[in-house]
Amino acid sequence: MIKLGKIKFLIFSSVLFLALISGLAQIRAASWEYQIDSVTPSDESGAPKSTFARGELVVAKTTVTNIMSYTYAAEPFLMIAKIERGGTMWGYGSFGFSLLSGQSVSANPGILIPSNAPTGTYTLTVYVWSNWATAGGYPIAAQYQVTITVT
């Protein structure tokens, strides 16, 4: 009987430990270091716009905030904006920054729509990563998407 009690205790303890570790992993996955506050597609002069011609520049006016509760040094990050249609990327722009906790920055990466791009609806997606993926970077903010039309 004593052995059965010890086995039950070990099983219970193992399940509890796994549940705790799983919960911590989910909390980490849901906690972002940065937040994309807004993305507004605009023309070169900064005027908000949602319809663009082929060969035109799309400016992704973006505001990003470091939402960590503390940082001892300015944390670097990379913001990437891309446009795609039907799974094909037609252009991207990027910026690199460093922000202390609570600080925000506005960036305006420009993406030139190729003159041979198909017309129709595109998705403009903005990402915030710790670095380029090829350099070991990983997402540090939820992505933000808006739709534009190319004529």
C-alpha positions in Angstrom: 0.0 0.0 0.0 2.8 2.4 0.8 4.4 1.9 -2.6 1.1 2.7 -4.3 0.7 5.9 -2.3 4.2 7.0 -3.3 3.5 6.3 -6.9 0.3 8.3 -6.8 2.2 11.1 -5.2 4.9 11.0 -7.8 2.4 11.0 -10.6 0.4 13.8 -9.0 3.6 15.9 -8.5 4.7 15.3 -12.1 1.4 16.3 -13.5 1.4 19.4 -11.3 4.9 20.3 -12.4 4.1 19.9 -16.1 1.0 22.0 -15.7 3.0 24.8 -14.0 5.7 24.7 -16.7 3.1 24.7 -19.4 1.3 27.7 -17.8 4.5 29.7 -17.5 5.4 29.0 -21.2 1.9 30.3 -22.2 2.3 33.4 -20.1 5.7 34.1 -21.8 4.3 33.5 -25.2 1.5 36.0 -24.5 3.7 38.7 -23.0 5.2 41.0 -25.6 8.0 43.4 -25.1 6.7 45.9 -27.6 3.4 47.0 -28.9 2.5 48.3 -32.4 0.1 51.1 -31.5 -1.0 52.1 -35.0 -0.3 51.6 -38.7 -1.6 54.1 -41.2 -0.9 53.6 -44.9 0.0 57.0 -46.4 1.4 58.7 -49.4 4.9 60.3 -49.6 3.6 63.5 -48.1 2.1 61.7 -45.1 -1.5 62.0 -46.1 -3.5 58.8 -45.1 -4.5 56.8 -48.1 -5.7 53.3 -48.8 -5.6 53.1 -52.6 -2.2 53.2 -54.5 -1.1 53.0 -58.1 1.5 50.6 -59.4 4.9 52.3 -59.1 3.8 54.4 -56.2 5.3 54.5 -52.7 3.3 53.2 -49.8 4.4 54.7 -46.5 3.5 52.6 -43.4 3.2 55.3 -40.7 3.8 53.2 -37.6 4.0 53.9 -33.9 5.7 51.4 -31.7 5.9 51.4 -27.8 8.3 49.5 -25.5 5.7 48.1 -23.0 8.2 46.3 -20.8 7.8 47.3 -17.1 11.6 47.9 -16.9 14.7 48.0 -18.9 18.2 48.9 -17.7 19.4 49.8 -21.2 17.7 50.8 -24.4 16.5 47.6 -26.0 17.2 47.4 -29.8 14.6 46.1 -32.2 13.8 45.9 -35.8 10.6 46.9 -37.4 9.7 45.4 -40.8 6.7 46.4 -43.0 5.8 44.4 -46.0 3.0 44.2 -48.6 1.8 40.9 -50.0 -0.9 39.6 -52.2 -1.8 35.9 -52.5 1.2 34.8 -50.5 3.7 36.7 -52.7 5.6 39.6 -51.1 5.8 42.6 -53.4 8.0 44.8 -51.2 9.2 45.7 -47.8 10.8 48.4 -45.7 12.6 48.3 -42.3 13.9 50.4 -39.5 16.1 49.7 -36.5 15.6 51.4 -33.1 16.3 51.3 -29.4 13.8 52.3 -26.8 13.7 52.3 -23.0 10.5 51.0 -21.3 7.5 53.3 -21.8 9.1 55.1 -24.8 7.5 55.2 -28.2 8.8 55.9 -31.6 7.1 56.8 -34.9 8.6 55.3 -38.1 7.6 55.6 -41.7 9.1 52.8 -43.8 8.4 53.2 -47.5 7.5 50.3 -49.8 7.6 50.9 -53.5 4.9 49.0 -55.4 6.5 47.4 -58.5 5.2 48.7 -61.8 4.4 45.1 -62.8 2.6 44.2 -59.5 -0.9 42.9 -60.1 -3.8 45.1 -59.2 -6.2 44.3 -56.3 -6.2 43.9 -52.6 -2.9 43.7 -50.6 -2.1 43.1 -47.0 0.3 45.6 -45.3 1.8 43.8 -42.3 4.1 45.4 -39.7 6.4 43.2 -37.5 8.6 44.0 -34.6 11.5 41.5 -34.2 14.6 41.4 -31.9 16.7 41.2 -35.1 16.7 39.7 -38.6 15.6 36.1 -38.5 18.9 35.1 -40.1 20.7 36.6 -37.1 18.6 34.7 -34.6 15.9 37.3 -34.3 12.4 36.5 -33.0 9.0 38.3 -32.8 8.7 40.7 -29.8 5.3 42.2 -30.6 2.1 41.0 -32.1 2.0 41.8 -35.9 -0.4 44.5 -37.2 -2.2 44.2 -40.5 -4.1 46.7 -42.7 -5.5 46.3 -46.2 -4.6 48.5 -49.2 -5.8 48.5 -52.8 -3.4 48.7 -55.8 -4.8 50.0 -59.1 
